[in-house]
Amino acid sequence: MTTGKKLIVAASALLDSGGEEAVTLRAVAHASGISHNAPYKHFKSRDALLAAVATADFVALTEAFKAVHQRRANASGKLMQALKVVVDFSVQHPARYRLLFNDPAIAAQKGELEQTAIAAFAEFLAIVMECQAAGTLPDAPNTTIAGLLFATMHGLIALEANGRMHPEKGLHGVENGLEVLIQLLAPVISS
């Protein structure tokens, strides 16, 4: 494994164990077993290292979406599996999830990070388009449907993470909310 990759892995682990404030170039160097100045040979700043972590995670999400898309399952099942990939990521890696989807500095990055984020969304979009072709999602602009699904998912994840998901408000969990939304979006077939 290259030193740059070791630094990304160490930064990811520090994010998972201590949140974004735990990630300093010195801490990442120590966790990687290299000198405290070595990270600067690979990343010009802490933000550049965090962008590399986000890039690696978007690549992993892209691969996970591809794997879901290639499964033998009905289109709606694939859509729920793809959404579950992100929901599970948010639970297993909350700081990295916030880095990917709630950090304005990361969202403003261009270049490789932006390209990998777009690639991940494109793989999700392919699943949405399969649902539209199967008639389980409406014939509306596919990017709009995909964007609304993603936005709703992120909203539900935020409600749950902030302790605001209450059954008395009709909210019974992120996955349940997404399942209901997909059912509501299903076109009504007249007989």
N, CA, C and O atoms as a DFTB+ gen file, in Angstrom:
764 C
 N C O
     1  1       0.846      -1.170       0.000
     2  2       0.000       0.000       0.000
     3  2       0.896       1.240       0.000
     4  3       1.872       1.313       0.746
     5  1       0.555       2.198      -0.836
     6  2       1.350       3.423      -0.919
     7  2       1.170       4.256       0.354
     8  3       0.216       4.056       1.106
     9  1       2.074       5.170       0.580
    10  2       1.984       6.046       1.746
    11  2       0.723       6.901       1.679
    12  3       0.049       7.096       2.690
    13  1       0.405       7.408       0.500
    14  2      -0.813       8.203       0.343
    15  2      -2.049       7.420       0.730
    16  3      -2.930       7.936       1.418
    17  1      -2.114       6.172       0.289
    18  2      -3.255       5.307       0.627
    19  2      -3.286       5.033       2.128
    20  3      -4.359       5.039       2.731
    21  1      -2.119       4.792       2.741
    22  2      -2.061       4.578       4.191
    23  2      -2.615       5.788       4.936
    24  3      -3.332       5.643       5.926
    25  1      -2.282       6.965       4.459
    26  2      -2.762       8.191       5.093
    27  2      -4.284       8.315       4.979
    28  3      -4.948       8.735       5.927
    29  1      -4.825       7.955       3.832
    30  2      -6.281       8.000       3.629
    31  2      -6.972       6.997       4.546
    32  3      -7.990       7.314       5.162
    33  1      -6.421       5.790       4.637
    34  2      -6.997       4.759       5.510
    35  2      -6.943       5.217       6.967
    36  3      -7.914       5.057       7.707
    37  1      -5.812       5.785       7.374
    38  2      -5.670       6.259       8.756
    39  2      -6.637       7.404       9.041
    40  3      -7.255       7.443      10.105
    41  1      -6.771       8.332       8.101
    42  2      -7.706       9.445       8.289
    43  2      -9.139       8.925       8.385
    44  3      -9.923       9.429       9.189
    45  1      -9.487       7.933       7.583
    46  2     -10.824       7.334       7.637
    47  2     -11.072       6.722       9.005
    48  3     -12.137       6.905       9.594
    49  1     -10.088       5.999       9.504
    50  2     -10.214       5.370      10.826
    51  2     -10.352       6.419      11.930
    52  3     -11.143       6.248      12.857
    53  1      -9.586       7.495      11.830
    54  2      -9.699       8.571      12.819
    55  2     -11.065       9.251      12.752
    56  3     -11.639       9.598      13.784
    57  1     -11.574       9.437      11.563
    58  2     -12.928       9.980      11.416
    59  2     -13.943       9.068      12.095
    60  3     -14.828       9.533      12.813
    61  1     -13.805       7.766      11.860
    62  2     -14.739       6.805      12.440
    63  2     -14.659       6.780      13.961
    64  3     -15.683       6.643      14.630
    65  1     -13.472       6.909      14.507
    66  2     -13.317       6.778      15.962
    67  2     -13.484       8.081      16.725
    68  3     -13.895       8.060      17.885
    69  1     -13.175       9.220      16.102
    70  2     -13.202      10.470      16.853
    71  2     -13.843      11.644      16.167
    72  3     -13.841      12.748      16.711
    73  1     -14.392      11.441      14.985
    74  2     -15.011      12.539      14.264
    75  2     -13.980      13.398      13.554
    76  3     -12.777      13.143      13.621
    77  1     -14.473      14.411      12.877
    78  2     -13.600      15.235      12.040
    79  2     -12.523      15.957      12.845
    80  3     -11.414      16.157      12.348
    81  1     -12.830      16.345      14.070
    82  2     -11.829      17.043      14.882
    83  2     -10.648      16.158      15.246
    84  3      -9.587      16.669      15.605
    85  1     -10.805      14.847      15.161
    86  2      -9.707      13.925      15.461
    87  2      -8.693      13.853      14.326
    88  3      -7.580      13.361      14.508
    89  1      -9.086      14.347      13.151
    90  2      -8.214      14.242      11.983
    91  2      -7.323      15.480      11.881
    92  3      -7.753      16.555      11.462
    93  1      -6.083      15.287      12.274
    94  2      -5.038      16.288      12.050
    95  2      -3.950      15.584      11.262
    96  3      -3.847      14.358      11.311
    97  1      -3.149      16.329      10.547
    98  2      -2.085      15.688       9.778
    99  2      -1.107      14.981      10.710
   100  3      -0.579      13.924      10.364
   101  1      -0.861      15.546      11.881
   102  2       0.037      14.915      12.851
   103  2      -0.560      13.588      13.353
   104  3       0.144      12.582      13.439
   105  1      -1.855      13.595      13.680
   106  2      -2.508      12.374      14.165
   107  2      -2.541      11.305      13.080
   108  3      -2.342      10.123      13.362
   109  1      -2.790      11.715      11.851
   110  2      -2.822      10.764      10.733
   111  2      -1.430      10.171      10.510
   112  3      -1.292       8.971      10.269
   113  1      -0.402      11.016      10.592
   114  2       0.973      10.519      10.448
   115  2       1.280       9.505      11.536
   116  3       1.829       8.438      11.260
   117  1       0.928       9.836      12.774
   118  2       1.184       8.925      13.897
   119  2       0.455       7.596      13.695
   120  3       1.033       6.528      13.890
   121  1      -0.826       7.673      13.300
   122  2      -1.616       6.456      13.079
   123  2      -1.068       5.618      11.924
   124  3      -1.248       4.401      11.891
   125  1      -0.398       6.278      10.981
   126  2       0.181       5.573       9.830
   127  2       1.583       5.053      10.108
   128  3       2.135       4.282       9.323
   129  1       2.162       5.483      11.242
   130  2       3.515       5.055      11.588
   131  2       4.589       5.750      10.772
   132  3       5.650       5.178      10.522
   133  1       4.322       6.978      10.356
   134  2       5.310       7.732       9.581
   135  2       5.624       9.042      10.301
   136  3       4.959       9.385      11.278
   137  1       6.611       9.759       9.837
   138  2       7.007      11.012      10.489
   139  2       5.893      12.050      10.366
   140  3       5.074      11.992       9.449
   141  1       5.872      12.993      11.298
   142  2       4.798      13.981      11.321
   143  2       4.822      14.921      10.110
   144  3       3.814      15.565       9.819
   145  1       5.928      15.010       9.414
   146  2       6.002      15.856       8.215
   147  2       5.639      15.117       6.927
   148  3       5.367      15.753       5.908
   149  1       5.632      13.801       6.961
   150  2       5.401      13.006       5.755
   151  2       4.055      13.295       5.064
   152  3       4.010      13.305       3.834
   153  1       2.966      13.528       5.801
   154  2       1.696      13.782       5.105
   155  2       1.756      14.972       4.145
   156  3       1.062      14.988       3.129
   157  1       2.581      15.959       4.470
   158  2       2.671      17.149       3.615
   159  2       3.289      16.840       2.249
   160  3       3.146      17.625       1.312
   161  1       3.965      15.712       2.137
   162  2       4.510      15.313       0.834
   163  2       3.412      14.756      -0.073
   164  3       3.587      14.662      -1.287
   165  1       2.282      14.390       0.530
   166  2       1.190      13.761      -0.221
   167  2      -0.065      14.639      -0.299
   168  3      -0.823      14.559      -1.265
   169  1      -0.278      15.475       0.725
   170  2      -1.462      16.321       0.785
   171  2      -1.050      17.709       1.248
   172  3      -0.354      17.852       2.253
   173  1      -1.478      18.728       0.517
   174  2      -1.035      20.084       0.837
   175  2      -1.677      20.623       2.121
   176  3      -1.185      21.583       2.714
   177  1      -2.780      19.993       2.540
   178  2      -3.472      20.457       3.742
   179  2      -4.359      19.349       4.289
   180  3      -4.550      18.306       3.662
   181  1      -4.885      19.603       5.458
   182  2      -5.847      18.684       6.073
   183  2      -7.084      18.573       5.185
   184  3      -7.624      17.481       5.007
   185  1      -7.532      19.693       4.629
   186  2      -8.701      19.668       3.746
   187  2      -8.459      18.804       2.518
   188  3      -9.369      18.114       2.057
   189  1      -7.246      18.833       1.987
   190  2      -6.924      17.987       0.833
   191  2      -6.975      16.515       1.223
   192  3      -7.427      15.680       0.439
   193  1      -6.520      16.196       2.418
   194  2      -6.599      14.811       2.898
   195  2      -8.054      14.395       3.095
   196  3      -8.440      13.292       2.708
   197  1      -8.863      15.268       3.692
   198  2     -10.280      14.949       3.871
   199  2     -10.984      14.783       2.519
   200  3     -11.866      13.936       2.378
   201  1     -10.598      15.581       1.541
   202  2     -11.163      15.422       0.195
   203  2     -10.781      14.066      -0.392
   204  3     -11.583      13.444      -1.088
   205  1      -9.557      13.604      -0.115
   206  2      -9.128      12.288      -0.592
   207  2      -9.927      11.176       0.086
   208  3     -10.261      10.173      -0.546
   209  1     -10.232      11.355       1.376
   210  2     -11.077      10.378       2.085
   211  2     -12.462      10.359       1.436
   212  3     -13.004       9.288       1.161
   213  1     -13.029      11.529       1.193
   214  2     -14.351      11.615       0.571
   215  2     -14.346      10.996      -0.821
   216  3     -15.291      10.304      -1.200
   217  1     -13.297      11.242      -1.569
   218  2     -13.181      10.653      -2.908
   219  2     -13.191       9.131      -2.822
   220  3     -13.904       8.467      -3.574
   221  1     -12.404       8.581      -1.910
   222  2     -12.352       7.122      -1.738
   223  2     -13.724       6.572      -1.344
   224  3     -14.124       5.507      -1.814
   225  1     -14.441       7.291      -0.488
   226  2     -15.768       6.819      -0.079
   227  2     -16.784       6.913      -1.216
   228  3     -17.641       6.039      -1.350
   229  1     -16.700       7.960      -2.034
   230  2     -17.601       8.039      -3.196
   231  2     -17.308       6.914      -4.187
   232  3     -18.230       6.365      -4.790
   233  1     -16.043       6.573      -4.357
   234  2     -15.693       5.439      -5.226
   235  2     -16.318       4.159      -4.664
   236  3     -16.879       3.362      -5.416
   237  1     -16.224       3.962      -3.351
   238  2     -16.812       2.769      -2.724
   239  2     -18.330       2.750      -2.891
   240  3     -18.908       1.695      -3.153
   241  1     -18.980       3.903      -2.744
   242  2     -20.427       3.957      -2.951
   243  2     -20.792       3.645      -4.397
   244  3     -21.777       2.955      -4.657
   245  1     -20.001       4.150      -5.335
   246  2     -20.238       3.855      -6.754
   247  2     -20.187       2.354      -6.994
   248  3     -21.057       1.797      -7.663
   249  1     -19.172       1.705      -6.451
   250  2     -19.035       0.253      -6.616
   251  2     -20.201      -0.491      -5.964
   252  3     -20.697      -1.476      -6.511
   253  1     -20.632      -0.021      -4.803
   254  2     -21.766      -0.657      -4.132
   255  2     -23.048      -0.501      -4.953
   256  3     -23.829      -1.446      -5.067
   257  1     -23.267       0.686      -5.526
   258  2     -24.439       0.886      -6.380
   259  2     -24.372       0.004      -7.626
   260  3     -25.385      -0.556      -8.045
   261  1     -23.179      -0.122      -8.220
   262  2     -23.017      -1.005      -9.382
   263  2     -23.378      -2.438      -9.023
   264  3     -24.072      -3.122      -9.776
   265  1     -22.902      -2.886      -7.866
   266  2     -23.182      -4.261      -7.430
   267  2     -24.684      -4.472      -7.239
   268  3     -25.217      -5.516      -7.616
   269  1     -25.363      -3.492      -6.660
   270  2     -26.813      -3.589      -6.478
   271  2     -27.497      -3.633      -7.841
   272  3     -28.403      -4.437      -8.058
   273  1     -27.069      -2.780      -8.747
   274  2     -27.699      -2.706     -10.074
   275  2     -27.563      -4.022     -10.836
   276  3     -28.443      -4.372     -11.623
   277  1     -26.488      -4.746     -10.616
   278  2     -26.241      -5.997     -11.337
   279  2     -26.928      -7.205     -10.702
   280  3     -26.927      -8.288     -11.288
   281  1     -27.509      -7.041      -9.523
   282  2     -28.173      -8.168      -8.854
   283  2     -29.412      -8.597      -9.610
   284  3     -30.018      -7.838     -10.367
   285  1     -29.757      -9.851      -9.369
   286  2     -31.014     -10.377      -9.904
   287  2     -32.096     -10.076      -8.878
   288  3     -32.300     -10.832      -7.929
   289  1     -32.766      -8.989      -9.078
   290  2     -33.855      -8.576      -8.189
   291  2     -34.769      -7.662      -8.981
   292  3     -34.390      -7.144     -10.031
   293  1     -35.992      -7.466      -8.463
   294  2     -36.875      -6.546      -9.172
   295  2     -36.364      -5.127      -8.979
   296  3     -35.600      -4.847      -8.055
   297  1     -36.793      -4.243      -9.858
   298  2     -36.264      -2.878      -9.880
   299  2     -36.491      -2.150      -8.551
   300  3     -35.588      -1.476      -8.057
   301  1     -37.683      -2.280      -7.972
   302  2     -37.966      -1.610      -6.697
   303  2     -37.091      -2.158      -5.580
   304  3     -36.644      -1.413      -4.707
   305  1     -36.852      -3.455      -5.612
   306  2     -35.968      -4.062      -4.614
   307  2     -34.551      -3.520      -4.734
   308  3     -33.892      -3.257      -3.728
   309  1     -34.087      -3.353      -5.967
   310  2     -32.760      -2.776      -6.182
   311  2     -32.696      -1.347      -5.667
   312  3     -31.699      -0.940      -5.069
   313  1     -33.754      -0.589      -5.897
   314  2     -33.782       0.796      -5.434
   315  2     -33.678       0.850      -3.913
   316  3     -32.908       1.645      -3.374
   317  1     -34.444       0.014      -3.220
   318  2     -34.368      -0.005      -1.751
   319  2     -32.979      -0.457      -1.292
   320  3     -32.450       0.078      -0.318
   321  1     -32.384      -1.436      -1.984
   322  2     -31.031      -1.885      -1.620
   323  2     -30.021      -0.759      -1.803
   324  3     -29.121      -0.592      -0.980
   325  1     -30.166       0.015      -2.878
   326  2     -29.234       1.119      -3.128
   327  2     -29.378       2.199      -2.056
   328  3     -28.380       2.726      -1.565
   329  1     -30.607       2.522      -1.698
   330  2     -30.823       3.501      -0.631
   331  2     -30.266       2.978       0.688
   332  3     -29.691       3.731       1.474
   333  1     -30.441       1.687       0.921
   334  2     -29.938       1.065       2.153
   335  2     -28.411       1.135       2.229
   336  3     -27.851       1.214       3.323
   337  1     -27.739       1.106       1.087
   338  2     -26.278       1.258       1.073
   339  2     -25.889       2.564       1.771
   340  3     -24.983       2.586       2.604
   341  1     -26.578       3.644       1.426
   342  2     -26.256       4.950       2.017
   343  2     -26.715       5.008       3.471
   344  3     -26.001       5.535       4.324
   345  1     -27.896       4.474       3.758
   346  2     -28.396       4.463       5.133
   347  2     -27.422       3.703       6.034
   348  3     -27.071       4.176       7.115
   349  1     -26.991       2.535       5.588
   350  2     -26.037       1.739       6.376
   351  2     -24.712       2.487       6.548
   352  3     -24.124       2.465       7.629
   353  1     -24.247       3.141       5.494
   354  2     -23.008       3.923       5.577
   355  2     -23.154       5.027       6.626
   356  3     -22.220       5.294       7.383
   357  1     -24.323       5.664       6.670
   358  2     -24.545       6.748       7.634
   359  2     -24.524       6.241       9.073
   360  3     -24.121       6.966       9.983
   361  1     -24.951       5.015       9.277
   362  2     -24.957       4.422      10.624
   363  2     -23.567       3.922      11.000
   364  3     -23.107       4.144      12.121
   365  1     -22.898       3.249      10.071
   366  2     -21.585       2.655      10.349
   367  2     -20.467       3.689      10.380
   368  3     -19.478       3.507      11.090
   369  1     -20.610       4.771       9.620
   370  2     -19.558       5.789       9.495
   371  2     -20.171       7.190       9.556
   372  3     -20.104       7.921       8.567
   373  1     -20.764       7.584      10.681
   374  2     -21.473       8.865      10.716
   375  2     -20.611      10.088      10.380
   376  3     -21.082      11.004       9.705
   377  1     -19.380      10.111      10.832
   378  2     -18.524      11.281      10.530
   379  2     -18.170      11.318       9.046
   380  3     -18.132      12.390       8.443
   381  1     -17.914      10.169       8.466
   382  2     -17.609      10.134       7.032
   383  2     -18.861      10.450       6.213
   384  3     -18.763      11.099       5.172
   385  1     -20.024      10.006       6.662
   386  2     -21.277      10.358       5.990
   387  2     -21.448      11.880       5.993
   388  3     -21.763      12.472       4.960
   389  1     -21.239      12.516       7.162
   390  2     -21.352      13.982       7.238
   391  2     -20.329      14.647       6.320
   392  3     -20.624      15.664       5.691
   393  1     -19.138      14.080       6.244
   394  2     -18.110      14.628       5.353
   395  2     -18.592      14.612       3.907
   396  3     -18.425      15.594       3.184
   397  1     -19.185      13.506       3.486
   398  2     -19.640      13.366       2.100
   399  2     -20.850      14.240       1.775
   400  3     -20.919      14.838       0.701
   401  1     -21.797      14.311       2.699
   402  2     -23.091      14.889       2.345
   403  2     -23.481      16.151       3.118
   404  3     -24.503      16.763       2.807
   405  1     -22.698      16.551       4.108
   406  2     -23.084      17.720       4.903
   407  2     -21.964      18.737       5.077
   408  3     -22.120      19.679       5.855
   409  1     -20.862      18.585       4.394
   410  2     -19.727      19.487       4.571
   411  2     -19.635      20.421       3.368
   412  3     -19.273      19.982       2.276
   413  1     -19.959      21.711       3.551
   414  2     -19.933      22.645       2.419
   415  2     -18.567      22.762       1.749
   416  3     -18.491      22.947       0.534
   417  1     -17.482      22.656       2.526
   418  2     -16.137      22.754       1.936
   419  2     -15.880      21.576       0.999
   420  3     -15.256      21.735      -0.050
   421  1     -16.356      20.411       1.377
   422  2     -16.203      19.229       0.511
   423  2     -17.108      19.379      -0.716
   424  3     -16.698      19.085      -1.839
   425  1     -18.341      19.840      -0.488
   426  2     -19.280      19.999      -1.608
   427  2     -18.760      20.986      -2.652
   428  3     -19.107      20.875      -3.828
   429  1     -17.939      21.943      -2.245
   430  2     -17.429      22.965      -3.164
   431  2     -16.203      22.499      -3.949
   432  3     -15.759      23.187      -4.868
   433  1     -15.660      21.351      -3.597
   434  2     -14.448      20.858      -4.265
   435  2     -14.744      20.495      -5.723
   436  3     -15.827      20.014      -6.055
   437  1     -13.791      20.730      -6.547
   438  2     -13.892      20.368      -7.972
   439  2     -12.944      19.206      -8.236
   440  3     -12.410      18.610      -7.300
   441  1     -12.738      18.891      -9.484
   442  2     -11.766      17.870      -9.863
   443  2     -12.222      16.461      -9.544
   444  3     -13.392      16.120      -9.722
   445  1     -11.302      15.653      -9.076
   446  2     -11.560      14.227      -8.863
   447  2     -12.692      13.990      -7.867
   448  3     -13.512      13.095      -8.073
   449  1     -12.751      14.762      -6.809
   450  2     -13.815      14.583      -5.820
   451  2     -15.186      14.813      -6.451
   452  3     -16.098      14.008      -6.267
   453  1     -15.329      15.893      -7.184
   454  2     -16.598      16.175      -7.840
   455  2     -16.957      15.074      -8.847
   456  3     -18.113      14.660      -8.939
   457  1     -15.963      14.611      -9.592
   458  2     -16.206      13.555     -10.585
   459  2     -16.661      12.257      -9.931
   460  3     -17.554      11.586     -10.450
   461  1     -16.057      11.890      -8.789
   462  2     -16.456      10.644      -8.122
   463  2     -17.844      10.777      -7.499
   464  3     -18.602       9.808      -7.475
   465  1     -18.186      11.965      -6.996
   466  2     -19.533      12.184      -6.454
   467  2     -20.572      12.054      -7.567
   468  3     -21.620      11.437      -7.378
   469  1     -20.277      12.636      -8.720
   470  2     -21.188      12.551      -9.866
   471  2     -21.306      11.108     -10.361
   472  3     -22.391      10.668     -10.743
   473  1     -20.204      10.382     -10.354
   474  2     -20.233       8.973     -10.782
   475  2     -21.109       8.135      -9.850
   476  3     -21.844       7.260     -10.308
   477  1     -21.031       8.401      -8.547
   478  2     -21.872       7.663      -7.590
   479  2     -23.346       7.955      -7.868
   480  3     -24.173       7.044      -7.900
   481  1     -23.664       9.232      -8.068
   482  2     -25.055       9.590      -8.349
   483  2     -25.519       8.968      -9.671
   484  3     -26.672       8.551      -9.785
   485  1     -24.633       8.904     -10.663
   486  2     -24.991       8.313     -11.960
   487  2     -25.355       6.839     -11.808
   488  3     -26.276       6.356     -12.466
   489  1     -24.644       6.131     -10.955
   490  2     -24.975       4.711     -10.726
   491  2     -26.323       4.575     -10.038
   492  3     -27.102       3.682     -10.370
   493  1     -26.607       5.460      -9.074
   494  2     -27.914       5.462      -8.429
   495  2     -28.994       5.807      -9.449
   496  3     -30.061       5.193      -9.466
   497  1     -28.712       6.781     -10.289
   498  2     -29.654       7.194     -11.325
   499  2     -29.997       6.034     -12.268
   500  3     -31.143       5.909     -12.700
   501  1     -29.030       5.202     -12.583
   502  2     -29.281       4.046     -13.454
   503  2     -30.323       3.113     -12.833
   504  3     -31.137       2.526     -13.546
   505  1     -30.297       2.979     -11.525
   506  2     -31.288       2.137     -10.841
   507  2     -32.655       2.803     -10.895
   508  3     -33.663       2.129     -11.106
   509  1     -32.700       4.114     -10.707
   510  2     -33.961       4.853     -10.812
   511  2     -34.539       4.682     -12.213
   512  3     -35.741       4.459     -12.365
   513  1     -33.699       4.784     -13.229
   514  2     -34.163       4.630     -14.611
   515  2     -34.691       3.215     -14.861
   516  3     -35.654       3.034     -15.606
   517  1     -34.066       2.220     -14.243
   518  2     -34.577       0.847     -14.368
   519  2     -35.966       0.748     -13.741
   520  3     -36.843       0.073     -14.280
   521  1     -36.168       1.413     -12.616
   522  2     -37.491       1.428     -11.978
   523  2     -38.521       2.113     -12.883
   524  3     -39.660       1.659     -12.995
   525  1     -38.110       3.196     -13.519
   526  2     -39.026       3.881     -14.434
   527  2     -39.378       2.977     -15.618
   528  3     -40.534       2.926     -16.037
   529  1     -38.394       2.271     -16.150
   530  2     -38.646       1.363     -17.274
   531  2     -39.569       0.216     -16.865
   532  3     -40.351      -0.284     -17.674
   533  1     -39.467      -0.194     -15.592
   534  2     -40.317      -1.280     -15.092
   535  2     -41.695      -0.771     -14.682
   536  3     -42.579      -1.565     -14.359
   537  1     -41.885       0.549     -14.693
   538  2     -43.179       1.119     -14.344
   539  2     -43.406       1.273     -12.852
   540  3     -44.541       1.484     -12.425
   541  1     -42.348       1.174     -12.041
   542  2     -42.518       1.293     -10.595
   543  2     -42.214       2.695     -10.070
   544  3     -42.430       2.975      -8.891
   545  1     -41.717       3.568     -10.931
   546  2     -41.549       4.983     -10.613
   547  2     -42.164       5.777     -11.754
   548  3     -42.217       5.291     -12.884
   549  1     -42.628       6.987     -11.478
   550  2     -43.321       7.767     -12.521
   551  2     -42.412       8.182     -13.670
   552  3     -41.189       8.253     -13.545
   553  1     -43.062       8.448     -14.783
   554  2     -42.363       8.934     -15.967
   555  2     -42.187      10.443     -15.819
   556  3     -42.912      11.237     -16.418
   557  1     -41.215      10.806     -15.015
   558  2     -40.866      12.206     -14.767
   559  2     -39.369      12.317     -15.039
   560  3     -38.714      11.292     -15.231
   561  1     -38.811      13.508     -15.062
   562  2     -37.365      13.599     -15.281
   563  2     -36.608      12.727     -14.269
   564  3     -36.745      12.896     -13.057
   565  1     -35.815      11.800     -14.793
   566  2     -35.170      10.806     -13.922
   567  2     -34.224      11.427     -12.905
   568  3     -34.117      10.932     -11.784
   569  1     -33.531      12.507     -13.276
   570  2     -32.630      13.134     -12.302
   571  2     -33.427      13.792     -11.183
   572  3     -32.964      13.840     -10.043
   573  1     -34.612      14.296     -11.491
   574  2     -35.459      14.891     -10.457
   575  2     -35.921      13.827      -9.477
   576  3     -35.867      14.029      -8.264
   577  1     -36.374      12.696      -9.997
   578  2     -36.813      11.587      -9.129
   579  2     -35.649      11.115      -8.258
   580  3     -35.800      10.950      -7.048
   581  1     -34.497      10.901      -8.873
   582  2     -33.325      10.442      -8.116
   583  2     -32.927      11.473      -7.059
   584  3     -32.618      11.112      -5.923
   585  1     -32.934      12.741      -7.428
   586  2     -32.583      13.791      -6.482
   587  2     -33.556      13.870      -5.317
   588  3     -33.141      14.048      -4.172
   589  1     -34.858      13.737      -5.603
   590  2     -35.865      13.760      -4.537
   591  2     -35.721      12.563      -3.606
   592  3     -35.866      12.695      -2.390
   593  1     -35.437      11.403      -4.173
   594  2     -35.217      10.219      -3.338
   595  2     -34.003      10.423      -2.422
   596  3     -34.055      10.124      -1.229
   597  1     -32.920      10.933      -2.999
   598  2     -31.702      11.174      -2.217
   599  2     -31.962      12.225      -1.131
   600  3     -31.545      12.050       0.014
   601  1     -32.646      13.312      -1.488
   602  2     -32.909      14.379      -0.519
   603  2     -33.790      13.877       0.623
   604  3     -33.538      14.185       1.788
   605  1     -34.816      13.108       0.288
   606  2     -35.690      12.550       1.324
   607  2     -34.912      11.608       2.228
   608  3     -35.066      11.642       3.449
   609  1     -34.073      10.764       1.626
   610  2     -33.261       9.843       2.414
   611  2     -32.372      10.621       3.385
   612  3     -32.298      10.283       4.566
   613  1     -31.700      11.660       2.890
   614  2     -30.823      12.450       3.761
   615  2     -31.621      13.133       4.869
   616  3     -31.157      13.218       6.006
   617  1     -32.802      13.612       4.546
   618  2     -33.650      14.226       5.566
   619  2     -34.051      13.239       6.642
   620  3     -34.009      13.559       7.830
   621  1     -34.436      12.047       6.237
   622  2     -34.809      11.011       7.207
   623  2     -33.615      10.586       8.056
   624  3     -33.749      10.371       9.261
   625  1     -32.444      10.465       7.424
   626  2     -31.230      10.122       8.171
   627  2     -30.951      11.203       9.217
   628  3     -30.613      10.887      10.357
   629  1     -31.090      12.469       8.836
   630  2     -30.838      13.570       9.767
   631  2     -31.840      13.549      10.922
   632  3     -31.453      13.742      12.075
   633  1     -33.116      13.318      10.628
   634  2     -34.122      13.240      11.692
   635  2     -33.777      12.139      12.682
   636  3     -33.848      12.335      13.895
   637  1     -33.404      10.986      12.157
   638  2     -33.069       9.868      13.047
   639  2     -31.803      10.167      13.858
   640  3     -31.763       9.911      15.061
   641  1     -30.781      10.701      13.209
   642  2     -29.524      11.004      13.894
   643  2     -29.708      12.059      14.981
   644  3     -28.996      12.048      15.985
   645  1     -30.657      12.966      14.785
   646  2     -30.901      14.037      15.747
   647  2     -31.983      13.692      16.770
   648  3     -32.409      14.551      17.542
   649  1     -32.424      12.435      16.773
   650  2     -33.428      12.004      17.740
   651  2     -34.811      12.558      17.485
   652  3     -35.617      12.660      18.410
   653  1     -35.099      12.917      16.253
   654  2     -36.387      13.537      15.912
   655  2     -37.330      12.590      15.164
   656  3     -38.378      13.018      14.682
   657  1     -36.972      11.327      15.066
   658  2     -37.806      10.350      14.357
   659  2     -38.757       9.746      15.393
   660  3     -38.351       8.923      16.212
   661  1     -40.035      10.166      15.348
   662  2     -41.004       9.731      16.349
   663  2     -42.199       9.048      15.684
   664  3     -42.782       9.594      14.748
   665  1     -42.569       7.847      16.166
   666  2     -43.724       7.143      15.591
   667  2     -45.016       7.953      15.670
   668  3     -45.861       7.851      14.781
   669  1     -45.183       8.765      16.734
   670  2     -46.413       9.556      16.839
   671  2     -46.516      10.623      15.745
   672  3     -47.584      11.195      15.524
   673  1     -45.398      10.883      15.066
   674  2     -45.406      11.797      13.917
   675  2     -45.492      11.019      12.600
   676  3     -45.379      11.593      11.517
   677  1     -45.692       9.710      12.714
   678  2     -45.798       8.876      11.521
   679  2     -44.458       8.415      10.971
   680  3     -44.393       7.870       9.869
   681  1     -43.393       8.628      11.728
   682  2     -42.053       8.259      11.273
   683  2     -41.573       7.028      12.048
   684  3     -41.368       7.076      13.260
   685  1     -41.403       5.938      11.322
   686  2     -41.060       4.662      11.949
   687  2     -39.691       4.155      11.524
   688  3     -39.445       2.950      11.563
   689  1     -38.820       5.026      11.131
   690  2     -37.479       4.633      10.717
   691  2     -37.190       5.085       9.293
   692  3     -38.097       5.319       8.494
   693  1     -35.919       5.198       9.006
   694  2     -35.484       5.678       7.694
   695  2     -35.965       4.744       6.592
   696  3     -36.579       5.185       5.620
   697  1     -35.686       3.455       6.743
   698  2     -36.054       2.516       5.676
   699  2     -37.557       2.449       5.483
   700  3     -38.033       2.385       4.350
   701  1     -38.314       2.464       6.576
   702  2     -39.768       2.446       6.465
   703  2     -40.258       3.675       5.709
   704  3     -41.118       3.566       4.836
   705  1     -39.714       4.842       6.042
   706  2     -40.100       6.066       5.345
   707  2     -39.795       6.003       3.863
   708  3     -40.593       6.453       3.042
   709  1     -38.639       5.445       3.516
   710  2     -38.271       5.327       2.102
   711  2     -39.165       4.342       1.372
   712  3     -39.533       4.573       0.220
   713  1     -39.520       3.242       2.032
   714  2     -40.424       2.263       1.413
   715  2     -41.781       2.896       1.118
   716  3     -42.348       2.689       0.045
   717  1     -42.305       3.674       2.080
   718  2     -43.590       4.351       1.881
   719  2     -43.476       5.349       0.729
   720  3     -44.366       5.417      -0.119
   721  1     -42.403       6.114       0.689
   722  2     -42.213       7.080      -0.395
   723  2     -42.212       6.390      -1.759
   724  3     -42.865       6.858      -2.692
   725  1     -41.490       5.294      -1.875
   726  2     -41.431       4.573      -3.155
   727  2     -42.816       4.062      -3.536
   728  3     -43.194       4.111      -4.706
   729  1     -43.577       3.572      -2.556
   730  2     -44.943       3.126      -2.843
   731  2     -45.814       4.301      -3.308
   732  3     -46.621       4.154      -4.226
   733  1     -45.645       5.464      -2.672
   734  2     -46.423       6.634      -3.053
   735  2     -46.058       7.137      -4.456
   736  3     -46.903       7.670      -5.175
   737  1     -44.800       6.959      -4.827
   738  2     -44.357       7.407      -6.150
   739  2     -44.784       6.463      -7.265
   740  3     -44.810       6.857      -8.431
   741  1     -45.119       5.218      -6.921
   742  2     -45.494       4.236      -7.933
   743  2     -46.689       4.741      -8.715
   744  3     -47.691       5.148      -8.127
   745  1     -46.592       4.718     -10.047
   746  2     -47.713       5.197     -10.868
   747  2     -48.965       4.364     -10.610
   748  3     -48.906       3.146     -10.439
   749  1     -50.082       5.052     -10.589
   750  2     -51.368       4.355     -10.436
   751  2     -51.743       3.777     -11.795
   752  3     -51.812       4.495     -12.792
   753  1     -51.982       2.484     -11.817
   754  2     -52.345       1.817     -13.078
   755  2     -53.860       1.694     -13.122
   756  3     -54.462       1.033     -12.276
   757  1     -54.473       2.334     -14.115
   758  2     -55.931       2.252     -14.248
   759  2     -56.312       0.972     -14.971
   760  3     -55.601       0.486     -15.851
   761  1     -57.444       0.452     -14.575
   762  2     -57.906      -0.784     -15.229
   763  2     -58.893      -0.519     -16.315
   764  3     -59.371      -1.455     -16.956
